[in-house]
Amino acid sequence: MKQLTVYKASAGSGKTFTLAVEYIKLLIKNPMSFRNILAVTFTNKATEEMKMRILSQLYGIWKMLPDSHLYMKEITEKLNISEQQASRQAGIALNRLVHNYNYFRVETIDSFFQSVLRNLARELDLTANLKIGLNDSQVEEEAVDQLIDSLTATSVLLQWLITYIFTNIDENKSWNVIGQIKSFGKNIFQDYYKSTSSELNKIISEKDFFEKYIRQLKEIRGNAVKCMAAYTDRFINETTNAGLNPYESFALKSKGICSYFKKLKSNDFSDAKCINNTLKKCLDNAENWTTKTSPNRNTIIALVNNSLMKLLHDAESERSKQWKLYSTVDVTLKHLNKLRLLNTIEIKVRELNEDANRFLLSDTQYLLHSLIDEGDSPFIFEKAGCQLEHIMIDEFQDTSSVQWQNFKVLLKECMSHGANEDNTVHNLIVGDVKQSIYRWRAGDWRLLNNIKSQFPSSRELVDVRSLQTNYRSEKNIIDFNNAFFTLAAKYEYSRGQEIGLDDNANELITAYADVCQNARQAKQQTGYVKLTLLPNDNYNDTMLENIELCIDEIQKSGMSLNNTAILFRYNKLIPVVADYFMEKRSDLTFVSDEAFRLDASSAVNTIMLALQLLVHPEDTMSKANLAVIYQNTILNKDLNLSEILTGFDSEVSKTDSFLPEAYIENMPKLLKKPLLEIIEFIYTTFNLEKMHEQSAYICAFYDQVSDFIKNNSGNIEKFINEWNENIHSKTIQCDEINGIRLLSIHKSKGLEYDNVIIPFCDWPLENRNTTLWCNPKEEPFNELPIVPVDYNKRLLNTIYVDDYKNEYLQNTVDNLNLLYVAFTRACKNLYIIGRKNSSTNTIKNRSDVLCDNVKDLADILFGSSLSGCDQDDSPIIFEYGKFYCDKEIKSSTTQNVFMQKVSQFKVNMGTSSYTASFRQSNKSNDFINTDNNENERNRYIKIGSVLHKLFSMIRTTDDIDNVLRQFEFDGVLYDDYITVDKMRNMLSQRLSDNLVADWFDPRWNVFNECSILEYDKNENKVIERRPDRVITDGKTIKVIDFKFGKPCDEYQKQVRQYMSLLKSMGYQNVEGYLWFVYSNKVDKIE
């Protein structure tokens, strides 16, 4: 075996099966080898599935279960061992793996690199309790808001913004640029920015750099205009000097050759404007400048031959050069005002992260990459505890270049160990270029497409294989996809050649070289494909009707609709279809991720409306909506919003009568309580436990609340903002789904369905709103290492032409891959519905590609039918095969304990009031009573606990009020017995003693509850002592212990130990005190 095996696995070819087999083979050979294997994929769900696959098949092989027959056969044949041997080894491996589960390293690529980063925390000056930030956008938007809030009249940032605003106004765009800045600012998290950010930031920090750069570029543009205008002036002068009228004497007069020179003096002398048949003829022959009947014919021909022909050739040669410069300046200038803001935003984001002790997940890869570049990379991974011998990477086509550069170091290390002589894979990469649809997450399919070039010095160590058998789909679907994508790849290749992709277009052919798959030998000529291309008239209505016809056909066949999916390119189309069927076909059930969002829960919405009403009690609409939910859902009444709103008048009792009385009465008090306690109160008061099937939403909501409280203060308004921006769209886990699935093509990746419907298959081929980041290679544009420009065909006439061609290729592959992923989800029946060609000359969307290839499909696929191609008002309908309905019901029972479905059981969410006892100091254990009866002794003890905590937090008496307010906010002062006023009065009385008051004088240097470590020679261990308060002024040092119980000898002994320790530390004048707070008695310890 070679050191690295790469499987290019097309859809349905058993990619997960192959990876699991190779992993298990290593375990069968050595049951402890899981300690030295790292398997990575790209989502938590895929990680969970891979772990379960390995565990279940180890169990199945051990128990020799029928479910694991294919695994057993593959492993015994490849390892040349008996089934008994494989069974015994699998049992040992499973036992050891389960008992050493933390060494079972099947994880996401982000999780792996996070573990590496945490182990390098000390070297990177990161704290041990570092929080990982996942929401880049939220942090960036907060940074922009703070930057705007901090603007002053003299700040440089304000001047930049003013320049930006005036530029927008000049271009007839909105003067409100905040939204644009926030959107553009997210580029700081992208790989293309991070790779040059340090160089860019140095340049941006130079004073007046942008002003000079912009002035330089505008000068180039102005010179280009002047240069071309000079040719126009020369043409007019020479024709006038020859006695000719430049606008009337030549052929076609003002529309003739003079129109070319007129255009040269405008700000648009592009090819589209200037090149036409008249110009081509005039460049070819002097006689074409005039007509045969012109009285000035001979004069014109002579003038042309003598000077004007050369002038025209020179002008045309110079025009292409100057237009390239002019266009380059135009596209470069467009986003420069926003570009110089990026450095400021990036610095602010860094400040916010430091303040929040947060490290953004998106920064992990580049931080590690910089370490690997600069340092000893084996050390970095050894530091993380990586004693790896085998690496397996799944979904490799989604790997980014930076992730690969980090991983390649580790992979090369594993490859250097040498491969096994048996049939076990040493290191494994699995992926499919055709399923790369996550480029927006920096996935780079070219890494897999050119995998051998990644190891130029050891290409012979890489074994690239293809999995060619499709185990998912019926034969007719496989044949259709083979034919269509072979045609489509050639079609896109031809389009690429038209714009000059040249050799780059070959990458597309390479990517789809393995597109043709074989069906399993047992497969018959079954399966059904229907392609419908609709005319433009009433397109949307007809589309919805066609989706309904597809569903009717599936339903009439007797097949369950639960294994039917409708796939969409854009999420915004899902509500369109859902609303149509909700109105027209209430008998059908549809399921989408939208249905499992937290804001789809009436119980959660009740809580959020109640919270919002606490903050804004004057919000009539929120109160009305809350009342509607409460009255109708909880009390089972039938009131509408208008009926509720009629009750909102000046009478408070009338206004609030629709809501729970306890909620209305406690509204002012609730604001003083912790967030979680408020939510629990709302849950109980509104009787939300009566809402059926809401427990899963409530549990998920509580998880989000807990996460929020961990990272933020319990501020209600801040939580409401977080809900509006992020939390509302979180979804709950729901595996048991009955109904037709509505989901995006991206979400469908890795899934399969018996019946797949793909409507609105007419999305644009290119995203014209893309900002392309280019690396200028010509002066003076290359003074900036990276420049953002709008992606459009104008770039073909700029210095960024290569960047455009590369983006064009990427767009082409992205869109073709989306079709491939969508078409290959179907097992039995595939419906594709798109738009009929609107023009034979322009390719604008996916439907055009389908339309242009449908006749060739019909010729290739024997037995297919095609109609409507020659009728403008009729749809094109292509069909291949017959609707396939497999009536065989597969048994879902299994003896494999890892594969058995857990029976569902109801979980009811409930809350109950409970106030936790507060314990802060270790010494509170001496007198805290664990009896839950709320009596005077308990209250006495709790007051002591609160006071003890307070003394540990204050340095002087001035700190008391702030600490008490914090206690009230945190819920420490939680009832009518222990209040802020009572605590303040008690402290005022106790601190009236001059000796005690002196301990809290500002002159002292204070050490509250600081540990003193002492080495005990007798017991050979370090002992920790922690006095309550130690104060010193440099001459005298005092140790004070606070007590809330009765005096005893043990307390004096304790303080003497503290004093002895302080003297052994070198302090001379040491005093010790016991302060019995309740009695306000002070004992000085000698």
GIKANOR-V694459 format. One record per backbone hydrogen bond with DSSP energy under -0.5 kcal/mol. NH is the residue of the N-H (numbers start at 1). CO is the residue of the C=O. Records with the same first field share a line. If there is no record, write none. Layout:
NH: CO, CO
This chain:
4: 461
5: 427
6: 463
7: 5, 429
8: 6, 465
9: 7, 431
10: 8, 467
13: 10
18: 14
19: 15
20: 16
21: 17
22: 18
23: 19
24: 20
25: 21
26: 22
27: 23
28: 24
29: 25
30: 26
33: 30
35: 32
36: 33
37: 34
38: 390
39: 105
40: 392
41: 107
47: 43
48: 44
49: 45
50: 46
51: 47
52: 48
53: 49
54: 50
55: 51
56: 52
57: 53
58: 54
59: 55
60: 56
61: 57
62: 58
63: 59
64: 60
65: 60
68: 65
69: 66
72: 68
73: 69
74: 70
75: 71
76: 72
77: 73
78: 74
79: 75
80: 76
81: 76
86: 82
87: 83
88: 84
89: 85
90: 86
91: 87
92: 88
93: 89
94: 90
95: 91
96: 92
97: 93
98: 94
99: 95
100: 96, 97
101: 98
103: 100
104: 101
105: 34, 103
106: 104
107: 39, 105
109: 41
112: 108
113: 109
114: 110
115: 111
116: 112
117: 113
118: 114
119: 115
120: 116, 117
121: 118
124: 120
125: 122
126: 121
130: 127
131: 357
133: 131, 359
136: 134
139: 135
140: 136
141: 137
142: 138
143: 139
144: 140
145: 141
146: 142
147: 143
148: 144
149: 145
150: 146
151: 148
155: 152
159: 155
160: 156
161: 157
162: 158
163: 159
164: 160
165: 161
166: 162
167: 163
168: 164
169: 165
170: 166
171: 167
172: 169
173: 168
177: 175
181: 177
182: 178
183: 179
184: 180
185: 181
186: 182, 183
187: 184
188: 185
189: 186
190: 187
193: 190
194: 190
195: 191
196: 193
197: 193
200: 196
201: 197
202: 198
203: 199
204: 200
205: 201
206: 203
209: 206
212: 208
213: 209
214: 210
215: 211
216: 212
217: 213
218: 214
219: 215
220: 216
221: 217
222: 218
223: 219
224: 220
225: 221
226: 222
227: 223
228: 224
229: 225
230: 226
231: 227
232: 228
233: 229
234: 230
235: 231
236: 232
237: 233
238: 234
239: 235
240: 236
241: 237
242: 238
243: 240
244: 239
246: 244
248: 245
249: 245
251: 289
253: 250
255: 252
256: 253
258: 253
259: 256
260: 256, 257
261: 257
262: 258
263: 259
264: 260
265: 261, 262
266: 263
274: 270
275: 271
276: 274
280: 276
281: 277
282: 278
283: 279
284: 280
285: 281
288: 285
289: 286
290: 287
294: 291
297: 294
300: 296
301: 297
302: 298
303: 299
304: 300
305: 301
306: 302
307: 303
308: 303
309: 304
311: 307
312: 308
313: 309
314: 310
315: 311
316: 312
317: 313
318: 314
319: 315
320: 316
321: 317
322: 318
323: 319
324: 320
325: 321
326: 322
327: 323
328: 324
329: 325
330: 326
331: 327
332: 328
333: 329
334: 330
336: 333
339: 335
340: 336
341: 338
342: 338, 339
343: 339
344: 340
345: 341
346: 342
347: 343
348: 344
349: 345
350: 346
351: 347
352: 348
353: 349
354: 350
355: 351
356: 352
357: 354
358: 353
359: 131
361: 133
363: 360
364: 361
367: 363
368: 364
369: 365
370: 366
371: 367
372: 368
373: 369
374: 370
375: 371
377: 375
379: 376
380: 376
381: 377
382: 378
383: 379
384: 380
385: 382
386: 381
387: 385
388: 386
389: 36
390: 36
392: 38
393: 428
394: 40, 392
396: 430
398: 395
399: 396
401: 442
404: 400
405: 401
406: 402
407: 403
408: 404
409: 405
410: 406
411: 407
412: 408
413: 409
414: 410
415: 411
416: 412
417: 414
418: 415
426: 2
428: 391
429: 5
430: 393
431: 7
435: 432
436: 433
437: 435
441: 438
442: 439
443: 438
444: 399
445: 443
447: 444
449: 445
450: 446
451: 448
453: 450
454: 451
455: 452
456: 453
458: 455
461: 458
462: 459
463: 4, 461
464: 462
465: 6, 463
467: 8
468: 466
470: 468, 518
471: 12, 469
474: 827
475: 524
476: 526
478: 474
479: 475
480: 476
481: 477
482: 478
483: 479
484: 480
485: 481
486: 482
487: 483
488: 484
489: 485
490: 486
491: 487
492: 488
493: 489
494: 490
495: 491
496: 492
497: 493
498: 494
499: 495, 496
500: 497
501: 496
504: 501
505: 502
506: 503
507: 504
508: 505
509: 505
510: 506
511: 507
512: 508
513: 510
515: 512
518: 468
520: 470
523: 520
526: 524
528: 828
529: 880
530: 830
531: 878
532: 530, 832
533: 876
534: 532, 834
539: 536
542: 538
543: 539
544: 540
545: 541
546: 542
547: 543
548: 544
549: 545
550: 546
551: 547
552: 548
553: 549
554: 550
555: 551
556: 552
557: 553
558: 555
559: 554
563: 560
564: 561
565: 755
566: 741
567: 565, 757
568: 743
573: 570
574: 571
575: 571
576: 572
577: 573
578: 574
579: 575
580: 576
581: 577
582: 578
583: 579
584: 580
585: 581
588: 585
591: 740
593: 742
595: 592
596: 593
597: 594
598: 730
599: 728
600: 597
601: 598
602: 600
605: 601
606: 602
607: 603
608: 604
609: 605
610: 606
611: 607
612: 608
613: 609
614: 610
615: 611
616: 612
619: 616
620: 618
623: 619
624: 620
625: 621
626: 622
627: 623
628: 624
629: 625
630: 626
631: 627
632: 628
633: 629
634: 629, 630
635: 630
637: 631
644: 640
645: 641
646: 642
647: 644
648: 645
649: 647
652: 650
655: 651
656: 652
657: 653, 654
658: 655
659: 656
664: 660
665: 661
666: 662
667: 663, 664
670: 666
671: 667
672: 669
673: 670
678: 674
679: 675
680: 676
681: 677
682: 678
683: 679
684: 680
685: 681
686: 682
687: 684
688: 683
690: 687
691: 688
692: 690
694: 691
698: 694
699: 695
700: 696
701: 697
702: 698
703: 699
704: 700
705: 701
706: 702
707: 703
708: 704
709: 705
710: 706
711: 707
712: 708
719: 715
720: 716
721: 717
722: 718
723: 719
724: 720
725: 721
726: 722
727: 722
728: 723
729: 726
730: 727
732: 596
737: 735
739: 737
740: 589
741: 564
742: 591
743: 566, 741
745: 568
748: 744
749: 745, 746
751: 748
753: 825
754: 563
755: 563
756: 829
757: 565
758: 831
759: 567, 757
761: 833
762: 760
765: 844
768: 766
770: 767
772: 770, 789
774: 772, 787
776: 774
782: 778
783: 780
784: 781
787: 774
789: 772
791: 770
792: 790
795: 792
796: 793
797: 794
798: 795
801: 798
804: 800
805: 801
806: 802
807: 803
808: 804
809: 805
810: 806
811: 807
812: 808
813: 809
814: 810
815: 811
816: 812
817: 813
818: 814
819: 815
820: 816
821: 817
822: 818
823: 819
824: 820
825: 822
826: 823
827: 753
828: 754
829: 754
830: 528
831: 756
832: 530
833: 758
834: 532
836: 534
844: 842
846: 763
848: 845
849: 845
850: 846
851: 847
852: 848
853: 849, 850
854: 850, 851
857: 853
858: 854
859: 855
860: 856
861: 857
862: 860
864: 861
865: 879
867: 877
871: 868
872: 870
874: 871
876: 533
877: 867, 875
878: 531
879: 865
880: 529
882: 527
885: 883
886: 884
887: 885
890: 888
897: 895
899: 896
900: 896
916: 914
919: 917
924: 921
925: 922
926: 923
927: 924
928: 924
930: 928
935: 933
939: 935
940: 936
941: 937
942: 938
943: 939
944: 940
945: 941
946: 942
947: 943
948: 944
949: 945
950: 946
951: 947
952: 948
953: 949, 950
954: 950
957: 1000
959: 956
960: 957
963: 959
964: 960
965: 961
966: 962
967: 963
968: 964
969: 965
970: 966
971: 967, 968
972: 967
973: 967
974: 972
975: 978
979: 977
983: 979
984: 980
985: 981
986: 982
987: 983
988: 984
989: 985
990: 986
991: 987
992: 989
993: 990
997: 993
998: 994
999: 995, 996
1000: 997
1001: 998
1004: 1001
1005: 1032
1006: 1004
1007: 1030
1009: 1007, 1028
1012: 1025
1014: 1023
1016: 1014, 1021
1017: 1015
1020: 1016
1021: 1016
1023: 1014
1025: 1012
1027: 1010
1029: 1040
1030: 1007
1031: 1038
1032: 1005
1033: 1036
1037: 1069
1038: 1031
1039: 1071
1040: 1029
1041: 1073
1043: 1075
1051: 1048
1052: 1048
1053: 1049
1054: 1050
1055: 1051
1056: 1052
1057: 1053
1058: 1054
1059: 1055
1060: 1056
1061: 1057
1062: 1058
1063: 1059
1064: 1060
1065: 1061
1066: 1063
1067: 1062
1069: 1035
1070: 1068
1071: 1037
1072: 1085
1073: 1039
1074: 1083
1075: 1041
1076: 1074, 1081
1077: 1043, 1075
1080: 1076
1081: 1076
1083: 1074
1084: 1082
1085: 1072
1086: 1084
